[in-house]
């Protein structure tokens, strides 16, 4: 998966506050299309970068996303790289 600006924003949003729902992640990451955030979160989950600790839609509750160990490691590495590249 390519690490696009939008992908990095979503990871940073989840890192900043674990337990956010799809809607909350989308709002804070600046993504207005609910279908787009659902697909992105699903891909990140499939890659093992985030996990859903909420009841989820199948049980009638909201998702609650948090970074996995791999997600934290990736976020840490990309955060350092972007800080070094900044003027």
Secondary structure, 3 states (H helix, E strand, C coil): CCCCHHHHHHHHHHHHCCCECHHHHHHHHCCCCHHHHHHHHHHHHHCCCEEECCCCHHHCCCCCEEECHHHHHHHHHHHHHHHHHCC
